[in-house]
Amino acid sequence: MLAYRWLCSLLSSTRHVHRRDCTQALRSYSRAPLSLAASFSICATSVLSPRGPNEAATGTFFASIDAAARRAVTTTPPCLPANASSRCHASLVPRINWPRRDSGSNHATAAFRSLALYPCSSARRSSTRANSSRGSSTRMPTSTTSGISMSSVAVTAARARAFHPLFAPLGPGAFIRRAVAPAGRAGAAIAATAGRRKIRAGTSRSAPLPWSRICRNKTSRIGASAETQAMAAGKQDVTLKVCSWNVLLPNGQAGATDNPAWFVNKYYGSRTPREIRTWEHRHELIRKRIHELDADIYALQEVAAATFEADFAFLASAGYEHVLHNKHRFRPATFWRRDQFELCGARCKDRTLLVLLRHRISNAYLFVANCHLTGGSGVENAQTRLRQIADVVGQAEKEARKMIAQLHKVPQTLKKHERSQLDMTQYELALEEFALCCMGDFNASGNTAVRHFLREACVTPEFQEPFQEGSLTSKEKHHAFGPLTDIYEDWFGVQPTYVAPDLKSVYIDAESQGPSALFGRCVRHIFEKYTGGGDRMTSDQLLAFVRFVNDGNMRGGILRAYNALVATRPGRESDKFIDTTISADDLIELCFSEVVAGMLWSLRYDFEMCGAPDIVRPDVFAENLDHIFVSSHLQPISCSDTLSQTERAAIFERGEFVPNEWHPSDHFPISGVLCWVRGARPGKVEYVPTSL
């Protein structure tokens, strides 16, 4: 408590920082067993420097902070007890994000963001560069045994003593003291890397992140803009725009009997002109909408593997690279700008696609999970969705830990209890260095298990989704990326991403939960039309109905239900006559199976094509099935409205349900601009409406 009061009273008196900023710094350092006095030295040396952010001062910052983070000070402030320090190895020091309060705090921001997990090495070149940039004709003596330049430390310590009298007791050697590594082979494994990485101070590019060994940036900084140099040095946050959209499976082979997207026509009303339903028209609308969004990363769902290259060639020509899932008919695909990101790896999971991207300038790493989870109601589907999202997030965590272990050269011969000592450190490193963006079509809304898992970082067996009974998991599921933020729900409010006519209230009786009276009239109209007023429908008559409503395709849920019904009738095994005709009640049962399966839009199209009684204009069914979840490193700056004012009026006032003439899918795209920072506080999001 004395330490906290001393630090706050000292730093809050300056024009650079505020008391709550000091609180964040102290709390951050309290998570690691770093010397308390060393923490004060780091804060004060960085924040109280009276000079501006010039190259020489920045070099001095990096060197002095690196030294202070790895040594415990021998002299503590007057208000602290003499034994207030507890030592640890330097690799456990966390990375600090100092919030940018005003223009005067940029110097402190650069200093704190440059504090990283870099073991000491010889800084003779850093000292030479820093001294030469000051125009000094003589060089101060350096010491290579301590692994840090004595000249840069002395200059920074002298600057702190001159700026504030409380630092007068800190002599020129106050920042120098040997660190003690943790006992055991685990500590030795970490300490073994102490001389393998080097710090380059006083340059326009900060020390690279540890993972740049695996995928190092080869772009030259010579002649780079000031903005690029600042971003590479960690002085400027990275902003990026992400977008997720279920584009509805392309129907490029319309009319073909082997077309996998034959059913897309049935999403449109039967009165919609044929040319509006063609893939040529839909493709042009998709291309135009994607170019208007102008995102850096696109997560698309329901793309067709057979025509993928031709369908999205316009993105390749615009400078995007991609990864396509290798399974399923409905495949996710992720695109990113090749001049901003480099692909480090990709994994295909069950209805999810995970890619690891490295930002070419800042060397920051981002996991992008593109999800198209299983749809449908019921406990089994909810369990499947939870398993799918837990698998892809767990895979991201596994890859992050693997990269960290490779970097630190953790020997595989460590015993189990020794390796466990590194687990928490690796988790912290994963949280600090890897950002996670999980977006896509989750096929569920409300307080689902998937939402709870992502937002709370865990889900227990006791959790139950609304209106459902039964446990969704046998054991607790959790992940190490911390609570994720739904940028629309938390910052923008719940927005509809899926809009359709509410046909459940039309086709399902509210009391019996069976077929409604209107549904029965529609089916009987079809029965009478194809039987000619008879009391039984033959298989040929049923197949004629299926072929007519499916554009010649002998497919569909009604045909599958008919085959299942015939197969269960008695006499099949004994080679007796099997009655393949059905009654009107049987046809109602077959058609209602489509309602249970959620294929309401398909039945409505069938009824309209057959001239069934006209349906009264239904209400609007709007749900937010699509989401963008981000970790704490990715903080929303702005979000786009899923529906423009023109689209809202067309849907809710005139009943123009999608897809239609002006929109090619049954989902609307979601997008947001994110600020890529480390550990910053949440800010206020800006409302950015879209317009057509």
N, C-alpha and C positions, 0 to 999 in steps of 0.2 A: 504493500500500500504506500509506504514511504517512497519507494522507487517510482510508482505511478504518479504521485503528487509532484515529485521533483521534476519528472520529465514534462508533465503537462504545464506546470507553472513556468518552466523555462522556455518551452517551445511555443506555447500559446501567446507569449509576449512578443513574438516576432511577427512580421508581416507576411511570412510565407505559409504558415500552417495554422490550424485551428485545433482546439482541444479534442474534438472527436476524431480528428485525423491522428493525433497522438495515441488515442485509445486504440485505433485500428492497428497502428504499428506495434504497440506494446502487446496487444492480444495475439498478433501474428507471431511475434517473436517468442511469446510464452508457450507456443505449441511445440517448439523445439528446445532441447536443453542447451541453449546457447548462453554464454556468460551475460548476465544482466548488465554489467558495466560495459561490455562490448556492444550491447544493443544501444545503450545511450551514446556511445562514441560514434556508432554508425549513423544514428539519427541526427545527432548534433553536427557531426562533420559534414553531412550531406545538406542539411536544411539551413544551417547557419552561415554557410559560405556567402560572403557579400559579393562575390564576383558573378558575372553573367555566364551563360552557357557557351564559353568559347572552347576551342579544341583542346588547348592546354589544360584548362580547368577540368574538362571532362576526363582527360587522361589521368589527372591526379585523383579525381573522384574514384575511378574504377580501381586504381591501384590501392588507395587507402581503404576503401570499403572491403576489398578482397582481403587485405591484411587484417583488418579489424574483425572480419567475420571468422577468421581462422585463428585468431589469438585472443586470449583473455587479457584485459587491461590489468596492469599491476596496481594502478591507483584508482580508487572508486570515489565518486562525488562525496562531499562532506556529510550529506544527510543519510548516506547508506552505511551499513556495517561493513567492516573490513573483509568479512568472509561472505560477501554477497554473491560471489561468482560461482557458477557450476559449469564445468567445461564439457565439451563434447567434440566430436569430429566435425570438420567443416562441411562434409557432404550432407549433413542433416539440416543445414540452414535453409529456411524456406525463401521463396521468391516473394518480394513485397511489391504491391502496386500502390503507389502513393497517389491519392486522388488529385486531379487537377482542379484547383480552386480558382486560380486567377493566373494572369500572365506572369506574376512574380514567382509562381511555384513550379515553373517549367524545369528549373535547374534541379529542384528536389525530385521532380518526377523522373527525369532522366537518370538520376543517381540511383533511386530506389528500383527502377525497372531494370537496371543493369546488374543488380545484385542477384547472382544465380549460383547454381551448384557447380562451381568451377574449382577443383583442387588447385593448390598453388603450384606454380612452376617458376622457372627463372624469368624475371621481368627486366633483365638488363636492357633488352631492346626497347621496352616500354619506357624505362627511365631515360634512355638516350633520346627517344623521340620526344618525350615531354619536355626535357631540358632544352633540346634544340629548338622546339617550337616557341619557347619563351625568349629566344634570342640570346641565351647565355653563352658566353665564350668558354666557361669552365664547367666541368661536370662534377656534381657532388659524388662522393664515394658511394658505391653500391655494395650490397652484400648478397651473394648468391646462396649462402648457407641457409638463410631464413626463407628463401624462395620469393622474396618480394623486394622491390626497390626501396632502400632506406631514404632516398632523396624525396620521392613522392610522398611517403608517409610523413616525413619531417615537415615538408611544406604545408600539407593539409593540417597537421596537428598545430603548427604555428599559426595558421590562419584561424583555427578555431579558438586558440588562446587569445589571440588579438581581438577577436570579435566579441567574446563574452568572458567576463572575469571569472565565472564559475569554472571555466576550463583552464584557469591558470595552473592548478596543481598537476595538470597533465603535461609531463615533460616530453621531450622529443622522442623518447622511447616508450611512451605510454601505451602505444598501440601494439607493441611487440611482445608476444609471449607464445610459447609452444603449445600447440593443441594436443590433446590426448585422444587417441582413437579408441573406440569401444574394444573391450576385451574379447578374445576368442577369434576363431578363424573368420567369422562374419565381418568383424571389424577390420581384420587384416585384409580381407578381400576388397573392402571399400578403400582402405588406405593405400592399397597397391596401385590404385589408379591416380595417386596424387601427383605424379610427375608426368603423366601421359598427355595431359591437355594443357594448352597454353592460352594466356590472355594477351590480347593485343589492345593496349590502351592508347588513347590519343588519336584514334583514326575515325573516319566517318562511319565505319561499320563496326558494330559491337561484336563481342565474342559470340561465335555461333552457338546455337543451342546444341546440347549434347547429341541429339538425334540427327544433326547434320552430318555426322559420320556415315550414317546409313544412306542418306540421300542429300548430298551436299549441293548447295546452290552454286552453279557455275557461271552465273551472270556477272559480267564485269561491272564494277561500280564507277569506272572511269567515265566521266562525262554525264553521270546520272543526275537527275534533277534534285533539287533540295528536298522535295517531298519524298522522293524515293530513298535518299540517303537518310533522312530522319526516320522513315519507316524501318529501314534496315537496322538502324541503331537503336530501335526500341523507343524512340522519342515521340512517335506518332502512332496512334492506334490504327488498326486495319479495319476498314469497312467493307462489307460484302453484302450482296443481295441474293437471297435464296428463294426458290419457288418450287411448289409441289402442285402437280395437276394430274388427275386421272382423265386421260384424253378420250376414253372409250375406244375399245378395240377397233383398229382400222378395218374397214370393209372394202379393201381395194379390189377384191375379186367378186364384186356384186353380181349375183345371178348364177355363179358357178355352183354346182352341186357339192363340191368339196371345199367351199369357202368356209374357213373356220369362224368367220364373223357374219354368217348369214342372218343371225338374229338381230343385228344392229338396226335393220330397217324397222323392226317392230318397236323400237324405242320412240319412233316418230308416230304421230297420228296418221291414221289411214288416209286422211284427206290432204296430207302433206305431199306436194308434188314430188315425183320420182327423182327429178334432177337435184332437189335439195338434199336427198338422202345419199347421193353418190359420194364416194370417197374424194373425188376431185373437189367438190364443193366443201366438204368437211376439212380436207387437207389445207385448203387456202385459208379457212378461218383459223385453224390451229397455227399455221405459220404466222399469220398476222398477229394473233394474240401473243404468241411467244416473243416475237420481236418487240411488241409494245411493252411487255414486262421487262425485258432487257436485264435479266438476272445473270449473276456470275455462276450460279449452280442451279441446275434444274433436276428435279426428281420427278420423272414421269412414270405413270402406271398404265397398264393395259396397252402395251405396244406389241405388235405382231413380229415374230422373229423372221418370218419368210420375206416380208417386205420392209424390214426395219431400215436397211441402208438407204433405200430409195425414199422411204417416207420422211426421214429426218436428215436428208443430205443437206438441207438448207442450214442446219446447225453446224455441220462440219465445215461448210464453206464460210460460216461466220466466225470461225476460230474456236470451236468447241471440240473437246474430246469426250469419249463416252465409255461406259462399261454396260453391257447388256447381260441380264440374268440368263443362265444357260438351261433353265427348265421352265415348264409350264406353258400353257397357251397364253395366259395373261401375264406378261413379263414386265418387271420394272426395269427402267434404264436411267442411269445418272449421267448428266452432262456437266462439264465445267470448262471455263475459259483456259485454254492451254497456255496463254501468256501470263496467267496469274497463279495457276496451280500445276503441280506435278503429281502424277499418280505414284503412290508408294506401294499399294497393294489393294486387292479386292477379294471378297469372299461371298459366295452365293449360299444363302440359307433358305429355309422354308418360307417362300413368298416374301423374302426380304433380300436386299442387296446392300452389302457393306463395302464402302471404299474408304481408303485412307489417303488424304490429299495433303501436300505440303505447299504452303504459300511460298512462292519463289523469292520474294523480297524479304519478308520477316522471318522465314524459316519456321513458322508456326505450323502445327499439325492439327488436322481436322478430320474426325470420323464423320462420315455422312451415311446414315442408315435410311435407305429408301424402302418403305414398307407398303405392302398391299395385303393386309391381313385377311384371314378367312371371314366371310360374311355369314349372316344368319343368326337367328336367335337360339336360345337354349344353352344349357350348362356346358354341353360338349363343345360347341363352337366358341364359347367364352374361354374354356380351358385351352383350346387350340390357339386362340389369339394371344393369350398370356404366355404360352410356351414359345410362340414365334417371336414375340418382342423380347422375351428374356434371353432367347438364344442369340439374337443379333447383338444386343447390348453386351451380353456376356462375352461374345466373340471380340467385340471392340476392346473390352477390358483385358481379355487374354492377350491380344496382340500388343496392347500398350505395355503390359507387364513384361512380355517377352522382349520387347525392344529395350526396355529399361535394364533388364537382367543382362542382355548382350552388351550394353554400353558399359555397365559397371563390372563386367567380367566376373560375374558371380560364379564361382566354381560349382559344378554339379555334385561334387563330393561332399558338400556341406551336409551335416546331419539335419534331421527334420527340425529340431528345436532351434538350431542355428539359423536355418533358412527362414524360420518364422520371425526372427528378429528383423529381417529385411522386408517382410510383407508390408508392414505399415508404411515404411519409407517408400516402397514402390507404389503403393496406393496413392500416397501424397504426391509423388512425382507424376503419376498418371493424371491426377486431378490438375496439377499445375501446368503441365506441358501439352496435354491433349484436350481439345474441345470436341464436343459431341453435338451433332444436329440429327435428330430423329424425326423424319417427316414422311408423309404419304397418306394413303387412304386406309384408315384404321377400321372401317366398316362397323363402327359402333360409336355411340355418343353417350354422354352422361357420365356418371361416376362409375366407370368400368374398372376392372382389375388392371387393364393395360394402363389407363390413366393414373391409377393409384401407384402402380409400380414405377412409372416414370417420374411422377411429381413428388412422391415421398421416398424414392430410392429403395423401396421394399414393399412387399405384400405378404401377408401372413395367411395361414390356412383358415383363420376365422373370418376373413373378408368375404363378403357376399355382394354380388351386384344387385341393383334394384330389381324387384319383381322376379327374382330367381332364388331358388333354394339349392343348397349343396355347396360343398367346398370346391374351390377352383384350383387349389394346389395342396399337395400333401405335406409340403415343408415350406419354410419361409424362403422367398426369393428376394434377392437384393443385388444392387450393383454399386460400384465404387465411384461413379461420376457425380454423386450427390443429387439432390433434388433438381429436376429439370423444370424449365419454365415453358408453358404453352403461351406463345407470344400473342395469340389472339384472345385466349380466355383471360389471361392476366392483364393484358395491356389494352386490348381493343374491345373486349366484350365478345360474347358468343356470336359467331357469324354463320349463316347457313352456307354450306358448301355443296349440299345435295338438295335439289328442289324437284319435286314430282307431285302429281295429283294424288290426293289422299283417297285411294281406292279401297282401303280396308273397311272404312265406314260404309262404303257402297256395296261391297261384295260379301261382307261378313255380318251376320245377325248379331246385334249387341248382346242379346240374352243367351241364345243357344251356342254362340260362337261357331255356328255352322253356316251353310250357304244362305244368303239373304233371299228374299222373294224376287228382287230384281235379278239377281244372279241366276235363279232358277228359270225365269222367263227367257233370259238371253240364251241359256243352254238349250232349252226346249225349242226355241226358234231355230237353232242350228240343226237339231235332231229332225224336226219336221221338214226342213229344207232338203236334207240329204236322203231322208227315207221316203219322201213323197207322201207323208201322212201315215206311214206304217208304224207298227208298235215295236219293231226290232231293227237295229242298225247292223248291217253286215260289216265284215272287215274291209271289203272293197270300198264301201261307202265312207267308213271312218278314214281310210287312207286317202280318199279323194279330198276329204275335208283338211287333213293334215298337209297334203301337198299344196292345196290352194292357199292356205294362210302362211305357209313357210316358203313361198317363192319356189316351189318345186322340190324343196328339200324334204327327204323322208326322215326328219329328225324332230326333236322337241320332247318336252316332258309329258304331253298327252299320249304320245306314241309309246313312250317307255312305261307309263302307267297302264296302258292297255295290254302290253306284252306281259307285264307282271300279273295283271288280273287273269288273263287267259292261262298263264302257266300254273296258277294255283287252283284252277278248277279241277274237280275230280275226274278220273278216267285217263289222265295223261300217261300214267305208267303202264296201264293195262291195254294200251292200243285200242281203247274204245273211242267212240265218236266224241269229239270235244266241241261244244257249242261255242263258236267264236263270235256270235252275235251278242249285242248288248242292248239293254233297255235305256229309256230316257234317264231313269234314276242312275244307271251305271255311268252314263256319260256325264251327269252332274258330278258324280263322285270322281271321275277321272279329271275333269276340269278343275274341281276344287283342290285337287292335289297340287296344282300350279299355284293356287293362292297360298297354300301352306308353305310352299317352297319360296314364296316371295316374288313370284313371276307375275305380278299383277299387271304390269305394263304390257306383257305379252298377251294376256287374256283380253285386255281391253282392245288391243289391235285386232285380235281374232274376231271379237264380237262386232267391231265396226266393219271389218271386211265382209262379214256375212250378213250385214244389214240387220243386226239384232236391235231390239228397242234402244232408242237413244238414251244415253246416260245423262242424268242431270249433272250440270257442271260441278265437279267435286271441289272440295276445299284444297288448300295448298299444304303439302307435307314438306317441311323444311327441317333439315338436320345438319349438324356440323360433324360430318364423318371424317373430314380431312384436318390434319393438325401439323403444327411445326413445334417440336419440343427442342429446346436448346439448353446446354449446360451454362454454368455461371459465367464462363468466359465470353459467351455470345450474348450481348445485351441489346434488346430491340431499340432501334432509333425511330423507325416508322413501319407501319403496316398498311398494306393496300386493302381497300374494301373489296370483299368478295363479289358484291353486286353493285353496279352503278345505279344511279337514280333512274336512268332509262330502263335498265333491266328489271329493277324492282317494280316499276309501273307496269311493264309488259307482263310480268308474271303474276303479281298479286292483284292487279286491277283488271287486266284483260285476259288472264288465264292462258298466256302463251308459254306453255311448259317446254322445258328443254329436254333433248336437243330439238332445235328448230332451224329456221332460216338464218338466224343471226348467231347461234351458238352451237358448236359441234359435239358437245358432250353432255352427259347428265350430271357432271360435276363442274364446279367452278374453280379456277386456280386460286391458290393462296400464295402470298409472297410477303417478304419483309426485309428491311434493311437492318443489318446487325453490326454492332461495333465489337470488334474482336479484341478484348482486353483480358487481363488476368486479375481476378479478384476485386474488380471495381464494384461500387455499390449500384443497385438498380436505379435507373433514372426514369424520367417521364417519357412515355412514347408519344410520338406525333401522329395525328390522324391525317392520312393522305387518301382522300377518296379518288376513285378511278372514274373515268368517263369513256364512253365509246366515241 
